[in-house]
Amino acid sequence: MLRRFAALLAGAVVFVTGAGKVKAQTPAAQWSPPGREMPQMPTIAELQGNWQGAVGGWFTGVEGVSGIPLAGVRATGETTAGSARAKFIRFSAGARTVAVWTDRNGDGRADMVELFRAGAPVVQVVDADFNGSADVLRLYDASGALARESRL
């Protein structure tokens, strides 16, 4: 299943012109999730320390998508009352958003992971049925418009 996931991601971003020439790949081709299991949301304390260790493989290759070196990325999060785990995390470099993780149902696991480049969405991975596994992959073109949506 992971191979199918990676193939959808890679295959959706290579475009062939009418003359048979391959155009440059979008930044989404430089990233693939480590698996279908959605990531655990870190605690606010983990975000203040070595947040890269707290997010695991979900940040591998994100630098290539965002165009921003990870050394300059900071993580900030919000919790709900009584919870140490973040419900919303914004990874950014200054005012530029690199990624956003959202736990929409409060189970401690991200339900949506979004990657950005120059303020526009590039990739969105969604756990639509809240079972902890990615169900939907959305790829966006350079203008931020939805280019492709696939069920996983």
C-alpha positions as CSV (number, residue, x, y, z in Angstrom):
1,M,0.0,0.0,0.0
2,L,2.9,2.4,0.8
3,R,4.3,1.8,-2.7
4,R,0.9,2.7,-4.2
5,F,0.8,5.9,-2.0
6,A,4.3,6.9,-3.2
7,A,3.5,6.1,-6.8
8,L,0.4,8.3,-6.7
9,L,2.4,11.1,-5.2
10,A,5.3,10.8,-7.8
11,G,3.1,10.0,-10.8
12,A,0.8,12.9,-10.2
13,V,3.4,15.5,-10.4
14,V,5.3,14.7,-13.6
15,F,3.7,16.3,-16.6
16,V,4.3,15.6,-20.3
17,T,3.8,18.3,-22.8
18,G,2.0,17.6,-26.1
19,A,5.4,17.4,-27.8
20,G,6.4,14.6,-25.4
21,K,8.8,16.7,-23.4
22,V,8.8,16.3,-19.6
23,K,8.3,19.5,-17.7
24,A,10.0,20.0,-14.3
25,Q,8.5,18.2,-11.4
26,T,6.7,20.2,-8.8
27,P,8.2,20.2,-5.2
28,A,5.7,17.5,-4.2
29,A,7.8,15.0,-6.1
30,Q,10.5,15.5,-3.5
31,W,8.4,14.3,-0.6
32,S,6.5,11.2,0.4
33,P,5.1,10.3,3.8
34,P,6.8,7.5,5.7
35,G,3.6,5.4,5.6
36,R,-0.2,5.5,5.8
37,E,-0.2,5.8,9.5
38,M,-0.8,9.4,10.4
39,P,1.7,11.0,12.9
40,Q,1.2,11.3,16.6
41,M,0.8,14.9,17.6
42,P,3.7,16.0,19.8
43,T,3.3,17.8,23.1
44,I,3.8,21.6,23.3
45,A,7.0,20.9,25.4
46,E,8.3,18.7,22.6
47,L,7.7,21.5,20.1
48,Q,9.8,23.8,22.2
49,G,12.8,21.5,22.2
50,N,14.0,19.3,19.4
51,W,10.7,19.2,17.5
52,Q,12.3,17.4,14.6
53,G,12.9,14.3,16.8
54,A,9.2,14.5,18.0
55,V,7.7,14.4,14.5
56,G,9.7,11.5,13.1
57,G,9.9,10.7,9.4
58,W,7.0,13.0,8.5
59,F,9.5,15.8,8.0
60,T,12.0,13.9,5.8
61,G,12.2,15.8,2.5
62,V,10.0,18.7,3.5
63,E,12.8,21.1,3.0
64,G,12.8,20.2,-0.7
65,V,9.0,20.9,-0.9
66,S,9.0,24.2,1.0
67,G,12.3,25.5,-0.3
68,I,13.1,26.5,3.3
69,P,16.0,25.0,5.3
70,L,14.7,23.1,8.3
71,A,17.3,24.8,10.5
72,G,15.2,28.0,10.1
73,V,11.8,26.3,10.8
74,R,10.0,26.8,14.1
75,A,7.1,24.9,15.5
76,T,4.2,26.4,17.4
77,G,1.1,24.6,18.6
78,E,-2.2,24.9,20.3
79,T,-3.9,22.5,22.7
80,T,-7.3,22.0,24.0
81,A,-8.0,22.4,27.7
82,G,-6.7,19.5,29.7
83,S,-4.5,18.1,27.0
84,A,-0.7,18.2,26.7
85,R,-0.8,17.1,23.1
86,A,-1.1,19.8,20.4
87,K,-4.3,19.9,18.5
88,F,-2.9,22.3,15.8
89,I,0.8,22.8,14.8
90,R,2.2,25.3,12.5
91,F,5.7,24.8,11.2
92,S,7.0,28.1,9.8
93,A,10.1,30.2,9.0
94,G,9.1,33.8,9.9
95,A,5.8,34.5,8.2
96,R,6.2,31.6,5.7
97,T,4.2,28.5,6.5
98,V,6.1,25.2,5.8
99,A,3.6,22.7,7.1
100,V,0.4,22.4,9.2
101,W,-0.7,19.4,11.2
102,T,-4.3,19.3,12.5
103,D,-5.9,16.9,15.0
104,R,-9.6,17.6,14.2
105,N,-11.1,14.9,16.4
106,G,-8.8,15.3,19.5
107,D,-7.5,11.7,19.5
108,G,-3.8,12.8,19.7
109,R,-3.0,11.8,16.1
110,A,-2.9,14.2,13.1
111,D,-5.9,13.9,10.8
112,M,-4.5,16.3,8.2
113,V,-0.9,17.0,7.2
114,E,-0.4,19.9,4.8
115,L,2.8,21.1,3.1
116,F,3.3,24.5,1.6
117,R,5.6,26.3,-0.8
118,A,5.7,30.1,-1.0
119,G,2.4,30.3,0.9
120,A,0.5,27.9,-1.4
121,P,-0.5,24.3,-0.5
122,V,1.5,21.6,-2.3
123,V,0.4,18.4,-0.7
124,Q,-2.4,17.4,1.7
125,V,-2.7,14.0,3.4
126,V,-6.0,13.4,5.1
127,D,-7.4,10.8,7.5
128,A,-11.0,11.3,6.4
129,D,-12.6,8.6,8.6
130,F,-10.4,9.3,11.7
131,N,-9.1,5.8,12.0
132,G,-5.4,6.8,12.1
133,S,-4.6,5.9,8.5
134,A,-4.3,8.3,5.5
135,D,-7.3,8.0,3.2
136,V,-7.0,10.9,0.8
137,L,-4.0,12.5,-1.0
138,R,-4.4,15.9,-2.6
139,L,-1.8,17.5,-4.8
140,Y,-1.9,21.2,-5.7
141,D,-0.4,23.0,-8.7
142,A,2.0,26.0,-8.5
143,S,-1.0,28.4,-8.2
144,G,-2.4,26.5,-5.2
145,A,-5.3,25.0,-7.1
146,L,-6.2,21.4,-6.6
147,A,-4.6,19.4,-9.3
148,R,-5.4,15.8,-8.2
149,E,-7.2,14.0,-5.4
150,S,-6.7,10.3,-4.9
151,R,-8.3,7.8,-2.5
152,L,-5.7,5.7,-0.8
